Amino acid sequence: MPEATDTLSGHRTLPFFRRNAETITIYMILCVIVGIGAAVAPRFTSTENLTNVLLQSVALGLVAIGQTVVILAGGIDISIGATISMVAVYSSGLMAGTSDPLVFVPIMFVALAMALVVGLVNSLLVSRLRVAAFIATMAMGAIVQGVVLLYAKRPIGKIAPQLSYFSDGMIGPFPFAVLFLIFAVVVTYLILRKTVLGRYIYATGGNERSARLSGVRTRLIVTFSYLFSSLMAALSAFFLISRMGIGDPQVGGMNYDLFDPDSIAAVLVGGAALTGGRGSVLGTVAGFLIVSLLNNIFNLLQVSTFYQWLIKGVIILAAVAAYGIQRRER
Amino acid sequence: MPDPQRIVEMRNINKTFGGVRALKGVSFSCNTGEVHTVVGQNGAGKSTLMKILAGDYLADEGEIYLEGKRVRILSPRDAQALGISIIHQELNLLPELSVAANVFLGREPRSLFGFLTESEMMRRSSEVLKRLGVDINPAVHVGSLSIAQQQMVEIARSLLLQARVVIMDEPSATLGTRELERLFQAIDSLKRQGVAIIYISHRLAEVFMVSDRVTVFRDGEVVGSRPVAEFDRVSLVRMMIGSSTFTEQFPARGASAGREVLRIENLSSEPVLHGVSLSVHSGEIVGLAGLMGSGRSELARAILGVLPCNKGVVRLNGAPVRFRSPRIAIARGIGYLPESRKEEGLVMGMSIMHNTALPSLRARQILGFVRGRAERTKVGLTATQLAIRTPTLLQEVERLSGGNQQKVAIAKWLICDPTLLIFDEPTRGVDVLAKTEIWKLMRALANAGAAVLMISSELPEVIGMSDRVVVLHKGRVAGELAAAQADEETILTLASFGESLSHAGSN
C-alpha cells in the first residue's frame, strides 16, 4: 500500500497530473484524433468545418451531459432517444397548428413538461418499484416511441421562425448553440463539483446504502438525475427541430440506435464507471467530442458506414478496457 | 458408548495468517455416525480448521488422514472427491433453479445424447429428500423455500455426493425453533446412515441437544474434547473462556454517567426483537452483547428507523421519537457506525475528505454550495485527531488499510458532534494499534458527554470498554450487568442460554 505517514506534517494535495490522470489521458487522445484528422483530411482544419463539428456535437453533447448525471447517480437512461423524438414531433406539430407567432413559447413548455413526466416515471420505477434502471428506461423508451408514432408517422409540422435562432444564431463570432452547450457543461460541472447535491449524486451512485445511512435522501437524488436527463433530452430536441425546421418522429433514433448508445459511449469513453459514483462531466465532454470528430472525419473521407460503425465500436471497447486496466493496476 | 470407526483424523495442524497463529498444532478426529460439535469464541480457530478440512484453506503444516490413509486436500474439489462436504452459513444455492437442479448441479445425469434427464433428477432427488425425512417437492424453485428447507436441499446435495463427512457451519443461526427440530431430525437420519457430522455452533443450548462429542477451541488450540455427557453448561462455558489473560490495553473508565440520552421501552420489531428495554446515559458506554442473530444490529436499525417497529417507544433526551429515515436521526444528533464498513459505512470509491464530510455537508453550505475551505479545515482536524495515516485526504478510502478505513467511518460522525453514538463492531477487521486508538477515542467521546451504545461480539472488548452491559438473547434482554459483574462467563452464559445459571457461582 502506498501510504506514507505524515499526518502531522499536514495533508498534502496530490499533484495535479496524478489527480487528473484519466481526464488528461482522454484529452490527449482527443488531441491525437484532431491531429490525425488534420493530417488525413485537408478540409478538416478549416474554420467552417470545426464550427460544423461543434454544432453537430450540440445535440449529442446535451444528452451526454444528462446521461453523465444519471450514470454517476448509479442509473442509466435509455429512454433519451424516444424522449427527443417525442419533444420534437409534439412541439413542431403543435406549432404548425397555430399562426400566432408567440405561441411557440407555451408549446415548448408543454413539450418540456412531457419530457419531465418521462423522467419522473423513470425515477419512480427505479427508486420506488426497484425496477432495474436498464429495464425501466428501456420499457419507458418503447412506450414513449409508441406515443410518438401515434401522433406522427413521418416528419411533420413547422417551426416558429424565432426558434431557428437556437441553431443559426450567432453571438459575435460564436454560434449561440455552441455557447449554450458550454453553458450547460459549466452549470453541470459546478453542480457536480461544488454543490452538496453533486456530492450526494456521487455518494448515491457509489454506494446507495452508505449514502442513505449518512443522511442522503437517495431517492430524491435518483429522481433529480432522471429529471435532469429528460431536461437535457428536451433541450437537445429543441436544437434539432430548430436545425431541421421540422419534427421527425425518428430524430432520436429508432431501435435505440442513435442517442441512447452514443450518449452512453460518450460517458464511458470519458472515463465514468457504469456502476456509478465515478466519472466527471469534463471527461464526458472529451467523450462526445471524440464521437463527433470521428463522425466528421469519416464523412470528410467518405468512409462507408460499415467501417464507421466498426471503428466506433473498437474505440469504445479500447477506451473502456484501458480504464479497466488502469484502475486494476492502482 | 461403543467406539465406532474413526473416519477423519487431523494431526498437528498449523496455520498462520499474516503473522497471527490461527491454529497452533491442532489435532482433531471424528467417527462415523457421530455428531461432533465444535465450539469456541470468535477467532478461536474452529472455522479455520474446518475450512482446511473442506479445502478452502491450506494448512501450513500437519497431516490429514481419511480412514487411516494419508490424504492431501488442496482444493474444495479434492475434499468433495474424498466425500467431505461443507455447508456454509451462507447457502450456496441458485434460487432461480429447481430443487432437483440444485441438488444435481455440476453432476447432472445425462442421456445418451447429452440431454439432461429431468425425470431421473426428480426421482432421485425426491428419494434423497425422503431419506432425510423432509417433504419438499423437487420441482419447485429453491428461491420459494424457507431458509430451513434450503438447508435441507444443501444437505441432500452432500448426501448425493456420497459424503461421508458433512461439516455444518452454524446451521442454526437463522433458524426458528420448529425449523431447528427438523434440522436435528435430518442430522439424526444422516447419523443413522453412518455419516460423520461436524457441527459448528455458537448456541451452546443446542450443543447439548445434538452432539455426541464436543471439542472446545480457544486461542487456536484444542483445550478439551470429550463426550457430551461429561460436560455441563458451566464446565463448557468455563472451558471456552479459560483463564484468558487480557493483552489489550483498555482506557480507564471515566466520570460517572450524566442525564439519560436514550431510553428504549418495550421495543418490538417482529420477528427479531421482542420487547427490548434499555437506556444509555450521557458520559456512559453501554455494551450490547449477544450471539449472532440475537437482534443486536437490528436494535440499532430499529432506533434509526431503518427497521420498522411494531411496538414500543424510543425516547431521545426524554422526548419520544420515531425516525422515518436515518437523515432525521442524524439531524437529531445520532451517529451510527454500521457493522459492515464496505457495504454500509463508506462509499469506497470516494475520497477520505468526501466520505468524512458526507453526513455533515448540510451544515457547511451556502445556497447549496459546499464551503470548501471550512470542509478541508474540519476534515483535516478530525483526520489528525484520529491519526488517519494517509499522504493525502483526497485518497480514495478503498486504498486504505482496514484500520484507517474504520477511522474514516468513525470520523464522519465525530464531525457531527452527536449526543448519541451507536457503534456496531467498532474494531472488527482492524489491527491492534488502530483498535487501541479507537477504544481511546470512544472513551474520550463518552468523557466529553456523548452517550455511547457499543455492539460487539468480542467479549474482552465488551468487558474492557463498557460501563454497563446489556445481553440480548433471541431478541430479548437476557440480562443487564454493571461493569463489576460483567465477566466472560456471565455474559456468555446469558447470551447462550438466555438466563444465568443459579449454580454458576463466582470465580
Chai-1 contact restraints between the chains, C-beta under 6 A:
chainA,res_idxA,chainB,res_idxB,connection_type,confidence,min_distance_angstrom,max_distance_angstrom,comment,restraint_id
A,E3,B,R389,contact,1.0,0.0,6.0,A-B,restraint_1
A,E3,B,T390,contact,1.0,0.0,6.0,A-B,restraint_2
A,A4,B,P391,contact,1.0,0.0,6.0,A-B,restraint_3
A,T5,B,R389,contact,1.0,0.0,6.0,A-B,restraint_4
A,T7,B,T384,contact,1.0,0.0,6.0,A-B,restraint_5
A,T7,B,A387,contact,1.0,0.0,6.0,A-B,restraint_6
A,H11,B,G380,contact,1.0,0.0,6.0,A-B,restraint_7
A,H11,B,T392,contact,1.0,0.0,6.0,A-B,restraint_8
A,H11,B,L393,contact,1.0,0.0,6.0,A-B,restraint_9
A,R12,B,T392,contact,1.0,0.0,6.0,A-B,restraint_10
A,L14,B,T392,contact,1.0,0.0,6.0,A-B,restraint_11
A,L14,B,L394,contact,1.0,0.0,6.0,A-B,restraint_12
A,K194,B,F369,contact,1.0,0.0,6.0,A-B,restraint_13
A,T195,B,G368,contact,1.0,0.0,6.0,A-B,restraint_14
A,T195,B,F369,contact,1.0,0.0,6.0,A-B,restraint_15
A,V196,B,L361,contact,1.0,0.0,6.0,A-B,restraint_16
A,V196,B,Q365,contact,1.0,0.0,6.0,A-B,restraint_17
A,V196,B,G368,contact,1.0,0.0,6.0,A-B,restraint_18
A,V196,B,V370,contact,1.0,0.0,6.0,A-B,restraint_19
A,R199,B,L361,contact,1.0,0.0,6.0,A-B,restraint_20
A,A203,B,V347,contact,1.0,0.0,6.0,A-B,restraint_21
A,A203,B,L358,contact,1.0,0.0,6.0,A-B,restraint_22
A,G206,B,V347,contact,1.0,0.0,6.0,A-B,restraint_23
A,G206,B,G349,contact,1.0,0.0,6.0,A-B,restraint_24
A,G206,B,M350,contact,1.0,0.0,6.0,A-B,restraint_25
A,N207,B,V347,contact,1.0,0.0,6.0,A-B,restraint_26
A,R209,B,E344,contact,1.0,0.0,6.0,A-B,restraint_27
A,S210,B,E344,contact,1.0,0.0,6.0,A-B,restraint_28
A,S210,B,L346,contact,1.0,0.0,6.0,A-B,restraint_29
A,S210,B,V347,contact,1.0,0.0,6.0,A-B,restraint_30
A,L213,B,P326,contact,1.0,0.0,6.0,A-B,restraint_31
A,L213,B,E344,contact,1.0,0.0,6.0,A-B,restraint_32
A,S214,B,L358,contact,1.0,0.0,6.0,A-B,restraint_33
A,S214,B,P359,contact,1.0,0.0,6.0,A-B,restraint_34
A,G215,B,P326,contact,1.0,0.0,6.0,A-B,restraint_35
A,G215,B,R327,contact,1.0,0.0,6.0,A-B,restraint_36
A,G215,B,I330,contact,1.0,0.0,6.0,A-B,restraint_37
A,G215,B,P359,contact,1.0,0.0,6.0,A-B,restraint_38
A,G277,B,G349,contact,1.0,0.0,6.0,A-B,restraint_39
A,R278,B,G349,contact,1.0,0.0,6.0,A-B,restraint_40
